[in-house]
């Protein structure tokens, strides 16, 4: 967990007389440097990051070369979530920041790279290229100070699991996740789908089940995790549990949803539940029921190649 230092401590080192403003009900009129810093401190203490950034920028118009304002600008950009801009400004003047602040800014930037690699590539190939580049930059950052990957900051070690999974380096995900758990670190929610997927890919369904259960419970829209959970039950000889789980999911999902204008649209979560339920039935030996369910789906969507392939496998 990232713990933000109260600004009162930072500003107090520069101007001890500002402490009386740290918990003021409203910001003072910013007529002097002390007032301007107190206004910034007031907003930051209330986690009003946008207001704090605006106050910082107003103060910088009067004192454009002020080191403290520059530092506060970078830290506040990080608090807002603009990790890339914060990183660039930090890189220009790294001497202004202590080790904890540097670690936080760099970890935020690396985490942003992970998100970009997953979300913004034009094609699957470019997304994989970006994932490779992000992983390489992450490793260069860690190794720059002679740190081994296993001793990297915890957040980076967690984010690394997502990239490794994205690149299908499942055995590494499994080994590094186990190492983190052996050290007593609980895996945060955002890495559970990736680690669960890699554990399934390395044929470790028993280990995958609790992670996939947590991932699905924490966010029911994680369709892949929910599907993988059903197969994890199946692979651990819990076929009835797999079928029951998928039936419950199926009942929770209408075939069509309605938009704000009362326009129906396809519910792909229901499709996932329907398709996986039929295939789990097939894999557990109930081929007639699987055939009937898949044929009914194909009647609705005859052009769906995935359905046709699944039905063909049942026929075979």
C-alpha positions in Angstrom: 0.0 0.0 0.0 1.3 3.4 -0.9 1.3 5.8 2.1 1.3 9.5 1.2 3.2 11.7 3.5 1.2 14.6 4.9 2.3 17.8 3.1 2.4 19.5 6.5 5.7 17.7 7.2 7.3 18.6 3.9 6.2 22.2 4.0 7.0 22.5 7.6 10.7 21.9 6.9 10.6 24.9 4.6 8.4 27.2 6.7 7.6 26.1 10.2 5.0 28.8 10.6 2.6 27.0 8.2 1.6 24.2 10.7 -1.4 26.1 11.9 -3.0 25.9 8.4 -2.6 22.1 8.0 -6.2 21.3 9.1 -7.9 24.6 8.3 -11.5 24.4 7.4 -10.9 26.5 4.2 -7.8 27.7 2.4 -6.4 31.2 3.2 -6.2 34.0 0.8 -2.9 33.3 -1.0 -1.1 36.6 -0.9 2.3 35.5 0.3 4.5 32.5 -0.3 3.5 31.1 3.1 -0.2 31.5 2.3 0.3 29.8 -1.1 2.0 26.9 0.4 -0.6 26.6 3.1 -3.4 26.6 0.5 -1.6 23.8 -1.3 -1.2 21.9 1.9 -4.9 22.4 2.7 -6.0 20.8 -0.5 -3.5 18.0 -0.3 -4.4 17.1 3.2 -8.0 16.7 2.0 -6.9 14.6 -1.0 -8.2 17.3 -3.4 -5.5 16.7 -5.9 -6.9 18.7 -8.8 -7.4 21.8 -6.6 -3.9 21.3 -5.2 -2.4 21.1 -8.6 -4.2 24.3 -9.7 -2.9 26.1 -6.6 0.6 24.9 -7.3 0.4 26.2 -10.9 -0.9 29.5 -9.7 2.0 29.7 -7.3 4.5 28.8 -10.0 3.4 31.8 -12.0 4.8 34.0 -9.2 7.8 31.8 -8.4 8.6 29.7 -11.5 12.0 28.5 -10.2 10.9 27.4 -6.7 12.2 23.9 -6.0 9.6 23.1 -3.4 6.7 24.0 -5.8 8.3 21.9 -8.5 8.6 18.9 -6.1 5.0 19.3 -5.0 3.8 19.5 -8.6 5.5 16.2 -9.4 4.1 14.5 -6.3 0.6 15.8 -6.9 0.6 14.7 -10.6 1.5 11.2 -9.3 -1.4 11.4 -6.8 -3.8 12.4 -9.6 -2.7 9.4 -11.6 -0.7 11.2 -14.3 2.2 8.9 -13.9 3.8 9.7 -17.3 3.9 13.4 -16.8 5.1 13.0 -13.2 7.9 10.7 -14.4 9.1 13.1 -17.0 9.3 16.0 -14.6 10.9 13.9 -12.0 13.6 12.7 -14.5 14.5 16.3 -15.2 15.3 17.0 -11.5 15.7 13.7 -9.6 17.9 15.4 -6.9 14.8 17.0 -5.4 13.3 13.7 -4.3 14.1 11.3 -1.5 14.4 7.6 -2.0 10.9 6.8 -1.0 9.5 9.4 -3.4 11.7 8.2 -6.2 10.5 4.6 -5.7 6.9 5.6 -5.7 7.2 7.7 -8.9 9.1 5.0 -10.7 6.8 2.2 -9.6 3.8 4.3 -10.7 5.4 4.9 -14.1 6.2 1.2 -14.6 2.6 0.3 -13.6 1.3 2.7 -16.2 3.5 1.0 -18.8 1.9 -2.3 -17.9 -1.6 -0.8 -18.5 -0.6 0.8 -21.8 0.8 -2.5 -23.1 -2.5 -4.2 -22.5 -4.9 -1.6 -23.6 -3.6 0.6 -26.4 -2.0 -1.5 -29.0 -3.7 -1.4 -32.4 -3.4 -5.2 -32.9 -2.6 -8.2 -30.8 1.0 -8.2 -32.2 1.6 -4.6 -31.3 0.2 -5.2 -27.8 2.6 -8.1 -27.4 5.4 -5.9 -28.6 4.5 -3.3 -26.1 4.3 -5.9 -23.3 7.9 -7.0 -24.3 9.1 -3.5 -24.3 7.4 -2.7 -20.9 9.0 -5.8 -19.4 12.4 -4.9 -20.7 12.1 -1.3 -19.3 10.9 -2.7 -16.0 14.0 -5.0 -15.8 16.4 -2.2 -16.8 14.9 0.0 -14.0 15.4 -2.8 -11.4 18.9 -3.8 -12.6 20.1 -0.2 -12.9 20.9 -0.1 -9.2 22.2 -3.6 -9.1 19.0 -5.0 -7.6 18.1 -8.6 -8.4 14.6 -9.1 -9.7 13.6 -11.1 -6.6 14.5 -8.0 -4.5 12.6 -5.5 -6.7 10.0 -3.2 -5.1 6.9 -5.2 -4.3 4.6 -3.4 -6.7 6.9 -4.0 -9.6 7.1 -7.7 -8.8 3.3 -7.8 -8.8 3.0 -5.9 -12.0 5.6 -8.1 -13.6 3.3 -11.1 -13.2 0.7 -9.5 -15.5 3.3 -8.9 -18.3 4.7 -12.4 -18.0 1.2 -13.8 -18.2 0.5 -11.6 -21.2 3.6 -13.0 -22.9 2.6 -16.6 -22.1 5.6 -17.1 -19.8 3.3 -19.1 -17.5 6.0 -21.1 -15.7 7.7 -17.8 -14.6 4.4 -16.4 -13.4 3.8 -19.6 -11.4 7.3 -19.6 -9.9 7.4 -15.9 -9.1 3.8 -15.9 -7.6 4.8 -18.8 -5.4 7.9 -17.0 -4.3 5.9 -13.9 -3.3 3.4 -16.0 -1.4 6.2 -17.9 0.4 7.5 -14.6 1.5 4.2 -13.8 3.1 2.9 -11.4 0.4 -0.8 -11.8 -0.4 -1.5 -11.4 -4.1 -3.6 -8.3 -4.8 -6.9 -8.5 -6.6 -5.6 -7.0 -9.9 -3.1 -9.8 -10.5 -5.4 -12.7 -9.6 -6.8 -13.3 -13.1 -3.3 -13.4 -14.6 -1.8 -15.7 -12.0 -4.9 -18.0 -12.1 -4.7 -18.2 -15.8 -1.0 -19.1 -15.7 -1.6 -21.8 -13.0 -4.2 -23.3 -15.3 -1.8 -23.2 -18.2 0.9 -25.0 -16.2 -1.7 -27.6 -15.1 -2.0 -26.5 -11.5 -5.8 -26.3 -11.2 -5.8 -26.9 -7.4 -3.7 -23.8 -6.9 -5.7 -21.8 -9.4 -9.1 -22.5 -7.9 -8.8 -20.1 -4.8 -7.3 -17.4 -6.9 -10.0 -17.7 -9.7 -12.7 -17.9 -7.1 -11.5 -14.6 -5.5 -11.1 -12.9 -8.9 -14.6 -13.9 -10.0 -16.2 -12.9 -6.7 -14.4 -9.5 -6.6 -15.4 -8.7 -10.2 -18.1 -10.9 -11.8 -17.4 -9.2 -15.2 -14.2 -11.2 -15.4 -15.6 -13.7 -17.9 -12.3 -15.5 -18.6 -11.7 -16.1 -14.9 -15.2 -17.4 -14.4 -14.8 -19.8 -17.4 -11.4 -20.9 -16.2 -12.8 -21.6 -12.7 -15.3 -24.0 -14.2 -12.6 -25.9 -16.0 -10.5 -25.9 -12.8 -13.3 -27.6 -11.0 -13.6 -30.1 -13.9 -9.9 -30.8 -13.9 -9.9 -31.5 -10.2 -12.7 -34.1 -10.7 -15.5 -31.8 -9.5 -17.7 -32.0 -12.6 -20.9 -31.5 -10.7 -19.6 -28.4 -9.1 -18.4 -27.1 -12.5 -21.9 -27.6 -14.0 -23.6 -26.1 -11.0 -21.3 -23.0 -11.1 -22.0 -22.4 -14.8 -25.8 -22.9 -14.4 -25.8 -20.3 -11.6 -23.8 -17.9 -13.8 -26.2 -18.6 -16.7 -29.3 -17.8 -14.6 -27.7 -14.5 -13.5 -27.3 -13.4 -17.1 -30.2 -12.5 -19.4 -29.6 -13.4 -23.1 -30.2 -9.8 -24.1 -29.7 -6.6 -22.1 -31.5 -3.3 -22.6 -29.8 0.0 -23.1 -31.0 3.4 -21.8 -33.2 3.8 -24.9 -34.7 0.4 -24.4 -32.7 -1.0 -27.3 -31.7 -4.6 -26.7 -28.1 -5.7 -27.2 -26.3 -9.1 -27.0 -25.0 -10.1 -23.6 -21.7 -11.8 -24.2 -21.5 -13.0 -20.6 -24.5 -15.2 -21.2 -22.9 -16.5 -24.3 -19.7 -17.4 -22.3 -21.8 -19.2 -19.7 -23.9 -21.1 -22.3 -20.9 -22.2 -24.4 -18.8 -23.3 -21.4 -21.7 -25.1 -19.8 -22.2 -27.2 -22.9 -18.5 -28.0 -23.2 -18.1 -28.9 -19.6 -21.1 -31.3 -20.0 -19.3 -32.8 -23.0 -16.0 -33.2 -21.3 -17.7 -34.8 -18.3 -19.4 -37.4 -20.5 -22.8 -35.9 -21.1 -22.5 -35.7 -24.8 -26.3 -35.8 -25.7 -27.1 -32.7 -23.5 -24.0 -30.9 -24.8 -25.1 -31.6 -28.4 -28.7 -30.3 -27.8 -27.5 -27.1 -26.1 -24.9 -26.4 -28.8 -27.3 -27.1 -31.6 -29.8 -24.6 -30.0 -27.0 -22.0 -29.9 -26.0 -22.6 -33.5 -29.6 -22.1 -34.6 -29.4 -18.6 -33.1 -25.9 -17.8 -34.4 -25.1 -20.1 -37.4 -22.2 -17.8 -38.5 -20.4 -18.1 -35.2 -17.3 -20.1 -35.9 -16.5 -20.9 -32.3 -20.0 -22.5 -31.8 -19.6 -24.5 -35.0 -16.2 -25.8 -34.0 -17.5 -26.7 -30.5 -20.4 -28.6 -31.9 -18.2 -30.3 -34.4 -16.0 -31.6 -31.6 -19.0 -33.0 -29.8 -20.1 -34.7 -33.0 -16.7 -36.2 -33.4 
